[in-house]
């Protein structure tokens, strides 16, 4: 009598630890006629699960009584940040415990800027009381005090030298050891609202002012390089840490503009989606993304090469956002708002916090790859792009779309009923740039 049995080789056996032996597969596409259909189904399910588990909010750092107007990262400690509020209070926070580790009353009035000193635990603060102070995390009294004639609006430190720049009615360059500025720059602006050093080309820095200008300076020549006048005011500037010549600006016209400092006649890209003024901007350490905070009470994350945000964060209690920062490991985003809270968000809303096993990492990499492969298909693209926003923002977005379409139709009608060339077409990347000066 014959007895038929199922015989399985060693490749199907399980070890005591529970791991499965690797099975060799023949990847010949003729042997897998339904592979595309299976992968599409997996990509669709992965996209749905990603939106299902998208919970970006991590926690809130509460302690400030007034609105938080500036936030800075510690140069060497991943879990340490500095913050300054409208009542002159400065705090140092531990992101691990979400608690204050150091606090002092630094200024009378608003704290307008904070910057850390590279390779040091010290940092600078500037305020509307016309004073710059250097602080140490080990004591509550300032190490140095610098007095100026005008109220400050921002501060930034050089990457390697012992110099820092402040913005007020002009841009001043200070040395740590001197009580007066060693250099001063001005080019017609009434008030300079922000100043930022280039972290790659360290002698270059940029500023923006209330007269709608963006100005580039060079420390080596002690003179301005170039000036661009926009149609509306620029509120903040961020340099791309991986591309030495590129920087992005946050503008009052609800958009962000990416420029190449060598070709300032036109923007490289226009980033849209905010429905109110963009107040702050910061790049990820990888240079692939940047985060923005707007007057519309939302935080948006953009990819550097794309014109629309890939994600938007909001809460019911969050008010106008005045400062945003990417963490040093590019995994988290910080936002400081007018309600006195600093909120901590995940950079990728569906990321798992905590340790992951090798099999989990391999599964996540696989789902990421198939989502990237099928992201252009309508159903996956629709689910991936869908975000629920507050009714006020959705209504404002609808009104803004109606207005822009009306303006576009009017231009098209004028172009149709005018002589050829009388109404020239102007791209969005050049439309809001009024003039450039050298």
C-alpha positions, 0 to 999 in steps of 0.5 A: 500500500502506498501512503502519500505524504507532504515532504518539505525541505529544510527551507520550510522548517522553522527554527526554535527562535521562530525565524523563517528560513530564507526561500530562494525565488525565481524573479522571472516576470513570466512566472509571476503574471499577477505580480503587479496586481498584488503589489498595487494592492499592497501599496494601496493597503500600505497607504491606507494604513499610513493615513490610519496611524498618522498621529504626529503630535508627540507632546507640548512643552508648557511653562511660558506665560506669554507667546513663544517668539523664538526657538533655537537648537543646541549645537551638540545635545540632541534633546536640548532646545532654547526658547524665548517669550514675549515677557522676556523669559528664556528657558532651556528644555529637555525634550526627553522629559518635556520639562524646563531645566533652566530659566531666567528673566533675560530681557525687558519686553520681547525676546526677539532672537536666540542662537547657540554658539557652536561647540559650546553650551553658551548662547546669545539672546537679543531683545527689544530692550536694545541689549545682547546677552551671552548666557551659560547653561550653568548660571543664571547671570549673563557672561557678557552684555552688549548695548546698542542704540536700537531694538533688535529683531534677530541674531545668528552666529557664525559657524566657526569664528567667534563672531555673530550678527544682529539685525535692527535698523542695520546689520551689525557684526560683533566680536565676542571680545568687543563691546562695539560692532566691528562691521555694520551693513545697510542698504536702504532698509528701515528695519532689518527683520532677520539675518542668517549665516550660510552654514556652508559658505560661511562668509555669506549671510542674508537679511530681509527687511520691512522694505520688502528686500532680500539682501546678500552680504559678504564678510570678506569684501565688507559690502553687500552683494545683491538685493532683490525687492519682492512684491510683499515683505519677507519674514524669515530666511533659511539656508539649505545646509546641503546646497551651499548656494540655495536658500528659502524665504517665508513671505507675507503673500502666503508663499515660500520662495527658493532662490539660487544666490547666483541667479536672483532674477527668478526663484527656483521654486514657489512653495504654496499651500498656506492661506495666510502669512508665513512667519518662520521657516527652517531646513531639515539637517538633510536638506531634503525638506523644510518646515514652515509656520504660518499665521493661519495656525498650521505647521506645514512640511515641504519637500525642497523640490516640490511646490506643495506641502506633503503634510500639515499639522494643526490642533484646536488650541494652537494659535499663530505660529511664530517659530518652527525648528527641525530637530538635529536628527530630522525626526521631529519638528518643533513649533512655538505659538502665541498660546505660550506652548512649544509643541513637538511633532513627528516629522513623518506622522505615521512613524513608530516611536521606540525601537524596531526589529530588523523584520519591522525595518525591512517591512517598512522599507518594502512598503515605502518602496512599493508606495513610491512605485505606485504613488502616481496612480489616482486612488493611491495619490488621492488617499495619500494627499487627503488631509483634514483641516479646520473649516476656517482654513478650508474656506480660506483656501477655497476663497483664495483659489477662486481669487487666483482663478479670477485673476488668471482668467482676467489676464487671459482675456486681456491677452486674447483681446490685445495686440501680440506681446502687449500683455506678456506672460509672466511665470509665478517664479518671476511674478512677485520679484519687482527688481534686482539691484547689484 
